[in-house]
Structure formats: C-alpha cells, structure tokens
Amino acid sequence: MVVLATACFGDDLLTGTGQPRQEVTAHSTRPETATSTVTDGSTSTEDVRRRPVIRAVPHVQWRNMRNTGMVRPGCPITERHELRRVDVDFVDFSGELRRGHLIVNKDIARSVARIFDHLAERRFPIRRMEGAERYGGDVLRNLKADNTSAFNCRRPDQINAPVLNSPHANGRAIDINPRENPWKDTRCSCWSPGRAQAAREPGPGKILQGGLVWRRFRQEGWVWQNISVADYMHFDTGYPSRPVNDATVPITGAGNR
C-alpha cells in the first residue's frame, strides 16, 4: 500500500517586523512510518517525511547572504520580506531522508514546496540542498559541491544575464544536482561543473526531458533549461523573470541564468 500526502498551503502572513506569525506547512496524515514509492517502482518502509514549511528567511541567514554580496544595491531583491525560505525533505544518493531548504521569491514559494514534496515522495535523489551563501555566493563552488539551490544575485564577474532580468537574482530559478546535470558555459565553451555526466542518459539524480522532475516542474508552469545552450540543471518561471502564473515560453538567449 502506498501512502500519499496531500499538500495544502495557507497564507504565509508576516508581522510588521518580518517575523512569521505562523509556519505554512503541507498537511499530512502519515503515521510515524510510511510505505513510499521508490524510483524503480518497488516500495520500502521508512521514516515519515516531514511537511514542507514556508517561512521568513532567518535574520542570521539574511545577514550572511548580504555579507557574501548575494544581496546588494542594484539587485532586483534587496529586502528580506521579498524572499521566503522553503524547508523540505529530500532523499540523498544513499537513500537517506534528509532536510534541506531553498531560498526563493515569495510569489513562487508554494509552487516550490509542492514540487519538492513530490520529488521526495518519489525518492528522486538530491545530493544536498542549502543556500548558496554557504559557498560564499560563488557560483562555481556551489556547482562543484553539487548543491541544489535557488536565489543568488551573482557577483558581477559571474553574471551572464542582465541582473534585473536574471531568474536566479529574482529568486525564481532552481539548479538541481549540478554535477549530474551540468550546463555548457559559453564563456569557456566548457561543461560546468564538469562534463563527466553531460550525456543525457538515465542515471541517479539526472533530469531528462519527459522524466519525473521535468514533468512535475512543467505541471507547475516552469521552463526547463531556459537558455540557448545545454543547461540541464536549470528550471525557471520565465525570462525576463516573472511569477510562475505569468510564465510563457520566453525568448531565449545564451546565458539567461
């Protein structure tokens, strides 16, 4: 028997001080252990998944984001209340259930929570999931760590799209398992963070057109590898950046990240 959780999100209201009045969660009636579908269609009994939680970005994390330059004058997002932290469970490459988070624009937070709750239920493996400030806001360090992350107003020497239009700088893009899903960097004509898994063939943590991850993001109106060169890790809601409910197939160009 497969136990399914139904996601239901309420209003993530904040007080005037930016502190959450309540955490916004996906409701579940799971017991302490649950039988879940795994990627090969079999089942396994495991610890229950926790509900996604949407909340304000913690003050300490916001300060670290500012200190790394991920938030600075000239970026499209400069205020903490414009972002949300989405805490979600994920399954790592050893099959262990872990807790991670994504920093995203507040207007897509519920969409992100629904998507990643579904991926955890289907046991799609993710290496790690934490804010890019853990890597100094450095894009290449973040990709080499195989970190799944979202918001980052990238440093001037790492920007490859106009900053105000950039999906990542607006918190409306997510890079998933960069090592398994690299992109072709037009500035060096090289695969980043490496070419070892550039071939699009089935494998753990890989994103394929028509596959699980592709289908779930498409159901929410997101666009895959929204760029004129291969960018297998990348989903966004449109370019120039816009909320997901406004997303249309955008004009693409090299470096819309």
Buried (B, 14 or more C-beta within 10 A) or exposed (E): EEBEBEBEBEEBEBEEEEEBEEBBBBEBEBEEEBEBBBEEEEEEEBEBBBBBBBBBBEEEBBBBBBEBBBBBEEBBBEEBEBBBBBBBBBBBBEEEBBEBBBBBBBBBBBBBBBBBBBBBBBBBBBBBBBBBBBBBBBBEBBBBBBBBBBBBBBBEEEBBBEBEBBBBBBBBBBBBBBBBBBBBBEEEEEBBBEEEBBEBEEEEBBBBEEEBBBEBBBEBBBBBBBBBBBBBBBBBBBBBBBBBEEBEEBEBEBBBB
